[in-house]
Amino acid sequence: MTDAPAPKPGILDIAPYVGGKSSIAGVAEPMKLSSNENMLGAGEKARAAYEAAIKNIHIYPDGRATKLRDAAAEIHGLEPERLIFGNGSDEVFALLNQTYLTAGDNIVCGQYGFLAYRISALGCEAEVKLAPEPNYKAEVDALLAQVDDRTRIVYVSNPSNPTGSYNTAEEIRRLHAALPASVILVVDEAYAEYVTEADWETAFPLAKDAQNIVVTRTFSKIHGLGGLRVGFGYAPVKVAEAIDRIRLPFNVSVPGVEAATAALADEAHQTASRELVSNWKPRLTQALRGFGLEVLPSAGNFVLVMFDGPERAAAANEYLNTKGIIVRPVGGYGLPQALRITIGTEDQNRAVIDALSEFAAT
Ligand SMILES: Cc1ncc(COP(=O)(O)O)c(C=O)c1O
């Protein structure tokens, strides 16, 4: 036998996703500020629900995640049957891609758009068309200029990772209004709960009456449950029904359903998490700017810091590592001159400020 099993065309051209680093050799408990997780951890209610779920982990989960579905629908004022649950919102993107893309179709997203959209699209033998983001922000006209008759899905993260930029409600409405009815607009609102900008709005109301909008949310960010993998999309009924045909039946675990449901009801934890970010994001931004670094405005729980070129960013990254701090190089997004830093606890933020102050002086 000379022929080895060959993956589908294009699979081996996909650059493997490199997640946030989680360890530093010789450092027992590094400060991990690389994946925009909630540095307060999960809330008390979610932890208690997770622990209580242990008595049921021998039982397959409810394939419809009914308890969580009803709770999420109630809290956001949505129709339960229009929700698609996934193993993180990443899985919702993958399911959308698998359901709507065939070879030669394309998705459109911003130049710095979240990588998860692209990976599974390429896995469907689709193309990825990137709209330029000269100001590190998805521009409506640039996105529309990429749309052609093979476009099936346009992805916008709002706010956006890794840049932290956001699109106003007006921009999202204009984008949707100009898209052909056959193209799905996915508005990824993973960081929605952190946004304080007055001209930002959730796209849930816009999606309510549309046949081609999917709004996604995650439990990995403000709810502090990244390790459990739970997210959902709010979709038109026909989209939800189509996706349900390929969705694996037990894609959200028993502890995932229980902890996520409890997290939704834990307003105190959400408030504390939001306040940590709204207090520290401006302080961290101001401090780093004071060292001569460019820090992009961010609507999320992280900031993108620009250095004088890729070498300087790599050196800063290494310096932070020597201080036990892990941040996120974003060369995979075409931003080798930048580092993304999650807003942490007070001690963590102070450690970042001290380390970058020292580094800036070198
Ligand atoms: C913009 C954006 N969307 C979605 C996700 C993924 O969320 P989940 O953990 O639900 O898959 C992330 C995670 O970093 C993100 O930054």
The ligand as an SDF file (V2000), in Angstrom:
LIG
                    3D

 16 16  0  0  0  0  0  0  0  0999 V2000
  -15.5720   36.7800   19.3990 C   0  0  0  0  0  0  0  0  0  0  0  0
  -15.6760   35.4430   20.0530 C   0  0  0  0  0  0  0  0  0  0  0  0
  -16.6860   34.6500   19.7510 N   0  0  0  0  0  0  0  0  0  0  0  0
  -16.8180   33.4400   20.2980 C   0  0  0  0  0  0  0  0  0  0  0  0
  -15.8850   32.9680   21.2030 C   0  0  0  0  0  0  0  0  0  0  0  0
  -15.9400   31.5470   21.6620 C   0  0  0  0  0  0  0  0  0  0  0  0
  -16.8300   31.3010   22.5970 O   0  0  0  0  0  0  0  0  0  0  0  0
  -17.1430   29.8420   23.0880 P   0  0  0  0  0  0  0  0  0  0  0  0
  -16.2670   29.5960   24.2500 O   0  0  0  0  0  0  0  0  0  0  0  0
  -18.5810   29.9480   23.4310 O   0  0  0  0  0  0  0  0  0  0  0  0
  -16.9060   28.8470   21.9920 O   0  0  0  0  0  0  0  0  0  0  0  0
  -14.8170   33.7540   21.5730 C   0  0  0  0  0  0  0  0  0  0  0  0
  -13.8120   33.2320   22.5060 C   0  0  0  0  0  0  0  0  0  0  0  0
  -12.7470   33.7390   22.6820 O   0  0  0  0  0  0  0  0  0  0  0  0
  -14.6990   35.0250   20.9750 C   0  0  0  0  0  0  0  0  0  0  0  0
  -13.6670   35.8110   21.2710 O   0  0  0  0  0  0  0  0  0  0  0  0
  1  2  1  0
  2  3  1  0
  2 15  2  0
  3  4  2  0
  4  5  1  0
  5  6  1  0
  5 12  2  0
  6  7  1  0
  7  8  1  0
  8  9  2  0
  8 10  1  0
  8 11  1  0
 12 13  1  0
 12 15  1  0
 13 14  2  0
 15 16  1  0
M  END
$$$$
